[in-house]
Amino acid sequence: MSVRPEFYDLIRKPIVTEKSTMASVNGAIVFEVAIDSNKPQIKEAVEAIFKVKVKAVNTAIIKGKSKSFRGRSGRRKDVKKAYVTLEQGYTIDTSTGF
């Protein structure tokens, strides 16, 4: 399976937070993905980019916060997160980056 350029547009960046670190204990890696992506596309992209086997993909859409900047109200963009669970024996090191 070759890595197509659109895979890099689909998987934006790994998310490294306290919650995602706790998920990595169970073999799950958290990525920020394109808002219009679906689970089969995410699975195919992660398998092609990192050369791993994906067991499951769970997604969550985080709604953007309402913020005020210099008296004007605005809104941050919505973000889609993908919790990718890997098969036994596979790992991805997110600390070194993409």
C-alpha positions in Angstrom: 0.0 0.0 0.0 1.6 3.3 -1.1 1.3 6.6 0.7 -0.9 8.9 -1.3 -0.5 12.7 -0.9 -4.1 13.1 0.3 -3.4 10.9 3.3 -1.2 13.7 4.7 -4.1 16.1 4.3 -6.4 13.7 6.1 -4.2 13.1 9.2 -3.2 16.6 10.4 -1.2 16.1 13.6 -1.0 13.9 16.7 -2.6 15.3 19.8 -0.5 15.0 22.9 -2.4 15.8 26.1 -2.9 14.1 29.4 -6.0 12.3 28.2 -4.4 11.1 25.0 -1.4 9.8 27.0 -3.8 7.8 29.2 -5.4 6.4 26.0 -1.9 5.3 24.7 -1.6 2.9 27.7 -4.4 0.9 26.0 -2.8 1.1 22.6 -4.7 4.1 21.2 -3.2 7.1 19.5 -5.1 10.4 19.1 -4.9 12.4 15.9 -6.5 15.6 14.7 -8.1 14.7 11.3 -9.9 16.5 8.6 -13.5 17.4 9.6 -15.0 15.7 6.6 -13.1 12.4 6.9 -14.7 9.1 7.9 -13.4 6.0 9.8 -12.4 3.8 6.8 -10.4 6.7 5.3 -8.6 7.4 8.6 -7.8 3.7 9.0 -6.4 3.4 5.5 -4.3 6.6 6.0 -2.8 5.6 9.3 -1.9 2.1 8.0 -0.2 3.5 4.9 1.7 6.3 6.6 2.9 4.5 9.7 3.0 0.9 8.4 0.9 -0.5 11.3 -2.3 -2.5 11.6 -5.3 -0.7 12.9 -7.8 -2.5 15.1 -10.5 0.2 15.5 -11.1 3.9 14.9 -13.3 6.1 17.1 -14.0 9.7 16.2 -15.2 12.8 18.1 -16.1 16.3 16.9 -15.1 19.0 19.4 -17.1 22.1 18.9 -15.2 25.4 18.7 -15.4 27.7 21.7 -17.0 31.2 21.5 -14.3 33.8 22.3 -14.1 37.5 22.5 -11.2 39.4 21.0 -10.9 43.2 21.4 -14.6 43.5 22.1 -15.7 41.4 19.1 -17.2 38.0 19.5 -16.0 35.2 17.4 -15.8 31.4 17.3 -12.9 29.0 17.0 -13.1 26.2 14.4 -14.5 22.8 15.1 -11.9 20.0 15.4 -12.3 16.3 14.7 -10.3 13.9 16.8 -9.7 10.2 15.9 -8.8 7.7 18.6 -6.9 5.0 16.6 -6.5 1.6 18.4 -3.6 -0.5 17.1 -3.4 -4.2 16.9 -1.3 -6.0 19.5 2.4 -5.6 18.9 2.3 -2.3 16.9 3.2 1.1 18.2 3.6 4.7 16.9 6.0 7.1 18.5 4.2 10.5 18.4 6.9 12.3 20.5 9.3 12.5 17.4 6.6 14.1 15.2 5.5 13.3 11.7 
